[in-house]
Amino acid sequence: MGKTTLAVQVAHAAREHFPDGQLYVDLQGAGPAPADPEAVLGSFLRALGTPDDAIPEGVEERAGLYRSLLDGRRVLTLLDNARDAAQVRPLLPGTSGCATLITSRHRMVDLAGAHLVDLDVMSPEEALTLFTRIVGEERVHAESDAAMDVVAACGFLPLAIRIAASRLASRRTWTVSTLARKLSDERRRLDELQAGDQAVKATFELGYSQLTPTQARAFRLLGLAEGPDISLHAAAALLDQDPDTTEDILESLVDASLVESAAPHRYRLHDLVRLFARDCAEREEDDESRHAGVTRMLDFYLATTRRVYALQRPGDKLVEHVHEPETSGLDFMARSEAVDWLLAEGATLLQSLRTVTDEQHLSLAADIVMLSRDLTESGEYSAPFAEVCNALLNRCVTVNHRYAQGRIRIAKAQADYLAGRLESCYANAQQAMCLPGAVTDPVIAAHGANLAGLSALHWGLHATAEEYLTRSLHAYRDDSNASGEASILACLSQLSLETHRTKAGVRLAQECCDILQLVGSSLRLASGQYALARALIADGQYSAAVTLLVETLGRFRAHRQRLWEGMTLFRLAEAHMALEHPREAVELAERALDYVRNVAGPWRRAQILKLLGLALAATGEHDRARASWQQALVMFEGHSEAEAEEIRTLLANAQTGQSC
């Protein structure tokens, strides 16, 4: 991090405050032979004018003389590269007029009276400034994007940036892009970050060499974990230790400055340190050990997502159609705790699946993806979830892993449906259902037909939609999956509304809610109530719909389903428009847009914009209404020609001053 450079600069800047002098020593604490305090005190005493024959033997005697000589003086001492507090204590002046700067890889929490300063990596702007000073403004400004790629590949670590910049400065035929390409390969990155006698890997080796065997093993295995950080319990599974022991080990690695504590019970490795740890694992752990560690971690995620899913969806049989985990996973006192865990762990959970390759891990990953599909509706994880599905799907196809491919295609189809990618949704659902053995797999049979039916329903292919949805209903009923059965009844309710069978739509949605009330599924009940409210609006029961939607909004909010919070606000706006409350409709539609802006696909956003335009026109804000419809038209085109034509009519009527 540049501890020594910073400390030396501070010492120079503070020189005027210490007129009696400054002392410096490299305590060599990162090496195999740290400096002996007795020898250091001898050199300090000589620097302070003590003759050799007047320097006593022994640490305590020399420390006493050292402090007496400093009494009444103002001297700044820089103890660089200290190993631990025991090495430092005899070297402290012990007088109020003096000060001591200490640099160390270890956090000396046991050094009384010390003010600890943790140095972090540079900001992107600072990193680019350092890189530019070494390489030269002309070369960097000509390739500013590539320069930022370089400092990002260095993890904004000053030492790495200095080495990379020095290499580039000494090679006039290289462009910044040349260096960026070299550093883009993670397998070679650490080897590229060396220049002369300076190397990032060598610096890491110094810290690694001081670890105990237990610490070193934990450090190596942590390098196998993907993601921005790792929780204590996931790390415990990876290390095959109980949480208390794991916490002690990880905290000792934090004190050694090889691991960072991102938050209580969460740990992370700097990007370059992670690459080094992974290198150590490949060098010192055999294939079986590395495979076993990752298996334990994935098994922990499977067990815990299984518990979350069961709490979220009582009555859903999916938990019985995934692999039985070997660990118990986390227990949750309440459903809200389970939701909090899934959303807090989302980034790490998804990243841990991204690089899975072997057959056993692909099976576990496929189950985890199916169980964590709520991440697709949270907003924050919608895009990463789809990306992970794509990465896993490519590997499943390559190795012809049918079990994993079927489940991942279903998860991908659901993510595509929610994002408005209906062609991809339909294609993935169809391909899943066409896999050998899919007919007898209740997960593929039920979910695949459901998603294919929803796509057909959106396209207005009502007969096809009814065929698929009915097939899905039978599959859920054959599996005694009450939650799944209820979800299909909600879909059939929507189909009934679109085919002008309003009373049937209300009845089917009410049946859906009755089932979910019976099984006690709060999240799914919110979905059922949403379907029932839509049916009530279609049936002209606007006030009843408003009351129900307000309750539904609270349920979705409790489950942190941002997409459906937004869509519920949209339906509330729709009901208020029907009640001739256009101002309330404008406010609700605008809030709905804020909620779904980065979550929903263009078709859903266009629906909200269309309604917002109608509400604005009703309040006399015609310019804003036209602007909303123009945005909606762009989104509808290519997705729904019938609705695009409806928007064109609204715009034409607005142009001629006709009533909307």
VENVEN-V62927 format. One record per run of one state. SS is the DSSP state (a for helix, b for strand, c for the rest). FROM is the first residue (numbers start at 1). TO is the last residue. If there is no record, write none. Layout:
BEGIN
SS/FROM/TO
SS/FROM/TO
END
This chain:
BEGIN
c/1/2
a/3/13
c/14/14
a/15/17
c/18/21
b/22/26
c/27/36
a/37/47
c/48/51
a/52/54
c/55/58
a/59/70
c/71/75
b/76/82
c/83/84
a/85/89
c/90/98
b/99/104
c/105/123
a/124/135
c/136/136
a/137/142
c/143/143
a/144/153
c/154/157
a/158/169
c/170/175
a/176/184
c/185/185
a/186/192
c/193/193
b/194/195
c/196/197
b/198/199
a/200/209
c/210/212
a/213/222
c/223/229
b/230/231
a/232/239
c/240/242
a/243/255
c/256/259
b/260/263
c/264/265
b/266/268
c/269/270
a/271/284
c/285/286
a/287/312
c/313/316
a/317/320
c/321/334
a/335/354
c/355/358
a/359/371
c/372/372
a/373/377
c/378/381
a/382/399
c/400/401
a/402/418
c/419/421
a/422/433
c/434/437
a/438/440
c/441/441
a/442/458
c/459/461
a/462/478
c/479/481
a/482/498
c/499/501
a/502/519
c/520/521
a/522/538
c/539/541
a/542/558
c/559/561
a/562/578
c/579/581
a/582/596
c/597/601
a/602/618
c/619/621
a/622/636
c/637/640
a/641/656
c/657/660
END
